[in-house]
């Protein structure tokens, strides 16, 4: 399944996405050891495709369909 994502951003605690339907979803950085240990600069070095987000230098990928709605 693919999700249409308009925006991706990373802050100190979460990886956020905004869908084309206006839904904001996020995943906690702390739940992913490679992301948790990464520098702020490394967290900003990601690529996206229609399935998810990849941090090639960190060898980490997150699939959009597993993001959790913000409550």
Number of C-alpha atoms within 10 A of each C-alpha: 7 11 14 14 20 11 12 18 13 18 12 12 13 16 19 20 25 16 15 12 10 10 11 18 20 20 20 17 19 13 11 13 10 14 21 15 13 13 10 13 7 14 21 13 13 17 12 16 12 12 16 19 18 17 18 12 10 15 9 14 17 16 16 24 12 11 17 14 12 10 5
